[in-house]
Structure formats: structure tokens, C-alpha cells
């Protein structure tokens, strides 16, 4: 029996240790991993959740085999393959003047598809701290548009930033894949493009080159690369 056949026929238990950034946990935990383990029932998936820089270090230290993180990959000793790339968008409270000026609440439709960041210098912002790639990119967006907001709240979780924005505490940024444009609840925020440049937010799977020689690790990497967009 071939090594691949053994993987599918549950003869020998193996393990793949993966690290994932927090905002991608739902798609992996609820969609990708269940299908992968059904396809390869003898491969046990061990999951670690952390920010991108820490996950890179865990791979380098051989504490995990692969990591799914937001690029760019910092360490040149890691191989990586891109899974997706998406735009960063602006999250706006429904009860704000920005929302009133750019959204028709009677018709539930957007009057403008994007917001000029240059006009937001006096607004309150809720940003992830700089340990997160999204926190770094958010600050790059602000710097690119030459604005210097004085009122910035730092948080450590994207869902916290969105929840705070929903209740009117400020503006925030998020990847487009997290948007639910269909909701019209009273406290749901509005989502706007930030125009050009769009500040792409890549998602990659990274690993040591030698780890790809491990069949279980290679099957996981290949499975995610081939199927990620079907589940996202």
C-alpha cells in the first residue's frame, strides 16, 4: 500500500500542527478542517491561534508545521503560497454624519461607494495594535493620505473594533471578506471602499521548505491551496 493510500485508509495516525490568524479561524474550524479530516481521517490537525509575526516564529522554532497568516511574510527562510488577496475597507457607524452623507436610509442604498480618507482627520478611529498586520496596514492608509487623527483607540481583536464601531465609537478598517453587506439591523455598520490605492491584504500559507517533504504536511498545504477559495 502506498503512503498516500495509508493516509486515506486510516492505517497510521499522523499529525499536522497549524497556526491561524484569529479572523480566519471560523472558515478553517467550521469549513476547511472538517472536510480535510474527512478526506484524510488519520491526520490529526492541531490548531494554534495567534497574530502573524508570532506564528511565523512558531514555524521557525518547529513548534508548528505551517501557518496561515496575512502577508507579507517577514522571514526570508519561510516558503509561502498565496491563498487570496482582498481589499481593505472602511467601517462606518450608522449613526454618524459620514453615514448620513453617504447612505440613503430610506432606500437602504449607498449614495457613494467610497469615502475620501483625507476628509477624516478629525474623526475617531479604532485600530488594531501594530502587532497585527491589519493594524500596520491601517496606519499605512492613514499615513498615505497625510492625515493625523488625534483620537485613536487601540484594540487587540478585529471583532472588538467592529463592535465598537457599530455602536458609534469610531471608524475602523477591515478586510473585505469580513463584510456582511446584506444586514440592515439598527446597529450594523456601513462599509465603504477607501478608493485608490486599495491596500491589498494577502492571505498566505507559510512553512519551512523541508516541512513540505512530510507527506501529511504537504497534503494539508496542497488541500488548502486548492480549496481555500471554495470555502471562503
N, C-alpha and C positions, 0 to 999 in steps of 0.2 A: 504493500500500500504506500502511495506517495505521501510526502509530508503534507501537501495540500489536502489530500483525502482525509488524513488523520485529523486535520483541523476541522473539517466539516463533519466528521463522524464521531467526535467526542471521545476519542481514544486516550488522548493525553491532554491534561489541563495545562494551559499556559496563561500568562498574564500580560496585559498592556497597561502601563501607568500613563495616564494622560492628564494634562493640566489645561484648564479652560478659563478664559476671562469671564467675569461674572455675568455680563449681559448676554453671553451666548450659551449659558448653562441650560436655559429652557429648551432650545432647539436640539441640543445634544442629549439631554437627560430624557426628554419626552419623545423624541423622534429618531435621531440617528443611532444612539447606542442600543435601544431595544431592537432595531432592525439588524444592526451589526451582530449582536449576541445571538439573535435567532438564526442568522446565516452561519455564524461560527460559534456554536454553543459551548465549545471547550475553551474559548478565550475569555478570561475574566477581565473586565475593564475596571480599573481602579481610578477614581476621579479626584482631582485636586482643583480647587478654585482659588485663583489669585490674580493679581494685576500682571500685565505683560512683562515688565522687567524682572519681576521675581520668578515668573515661570521660565523665562529664558535661563536664569541662573540655576533653577532646579534641573533643567535638561543638561546643562553643562556639568552639574555635580552628580549626574546619573541617578538622581532621586525620582525623576520621571523620565519616560521614554520620548514622549512628544508633547508639544504644547500647541494649542490653538489660541493665537494672540492677534492683537492689532499691530500691523506693521507701521513703520519699517522695523525689520529685525536689526537689533543693535549689534549683536555679537557676530563677527565675521566667521566664527568657527561653526556656525549652525547653517545647515541646509534648510531651505524652506520652499513651499509651493503655495501660490496664492489661491484662495478659495473663492473670494469675492472682493468687490470694491464698491463702495457706496458713497453717496454724498452726505455731508453734514448739513443738518437743517436747524432752523431756529424755532424754539418752543416759546409760545407767547400766551400769557394768561388771557382767558376770555373776557375778563372784566377790565382789561387795560385799554388805554387810549389807542395804543397801537392796533389792538384788535378792532376797536370801533372804526378806525380809519381805513382798515384794510379787509374787513369782512362784513357781509350783509347778513345780519342775524335773522331778519325776516324771511329771507330766501335761502338761508343756510348755504351760502356760496361765497367764495373768495373774490374780492374785488381786485386784489393784486396777488400775483403768485410768489413774489419775493419782497423782502424787506432790505432797504439800504442800511447796512450796518453803520455807516458813517453818521446816521441820524440818531444813533442810540447811546451816545456818550453819557447822557445824563440818566440813563436807565439803570435799574438794579440788575445785577447778574448773579446767577447761581452756577458756579463752575466746579467740576471735579478737581481735586487737588492734582498737582503736577506729577504724582506717581503714576497717574493713569494717562495713557496715550490720548484719550479724549480730552483730558484736562490740558495737555500740552497743545493739542490742535486748537482748542477753544481760545487759548491765549494767542496763538499764531493768527487766528482770524481777527481778533481784536487789534493786534499789533499791525497787521497788514492794512487795516482800514484807518490806522492812525487815530484811534480813539483811546481814551484813558479813563474808563469808568472808575469812580471813587468808591462806589458801593458794590463790593463783591463778597458773596458768601461762598465759602469753600465747603464742599461735602465730599464724602468718600464712596458714594454709590449713585449710579445714574438714576435709578428709580426714585431715590430721595430728591434729587434735583428736579425731576419731572413732577413729583408730587407737590413740592414746594412751589413750582411754577404754576401748577394747576389752581392753587388757592391764592394766587396773586402776589407771591413774594418776590418775583423777578423773572427775568428771561434766562433761558439756558439753551444748550446745544445738545443734539443727539444724532446718532446715525439714522439714516432714513428707514432702515429695516425695522426700527422700533416704533414706527408711526402707525397709528390706527386712525386713518382719516374718516372712517365711517361713523365714529361715535359723535353724538351731539348732546351728551349729557351736560348739565349746567356747569359742572366744574371741570370738564375736559378742556385741555389747552388747544390752541390752534398751532398749526405747523406751517412754516414758510421757508422757501428757498432763500439762501443768502446770496444768490446771484453768482457772478464770476469774480475770482476763481471759486470753484465749488469745494475745494479742500477734500479730496477723496480720502476715504477711511478704509484701507485694505484689511482684510482678514486673511491670515496665513496659518499654515500648519508647519511647525519648525521642529527640527530634530538634528541629532548628530549623524554625520554621514554613515558611520559604522552601524548605527541602530537600524538603518534601512535593510541591513543584511539579515536581521532577525525576521523570520517569516511572519510571526504574529504581528509584529510592529508594522511590517511592510503591508500586510493585508489591511490593517486599520488605516494607515495613511492612504493607501490606494482607494479604499472604500469611501473614506471621507471626501477625497479629491473628486471621485467620480459621481458622488451622490449628494454633496452638500446643497447644491442649488435646487435639488428636487424637494428638499425638506425645509429650506429656509423660507 
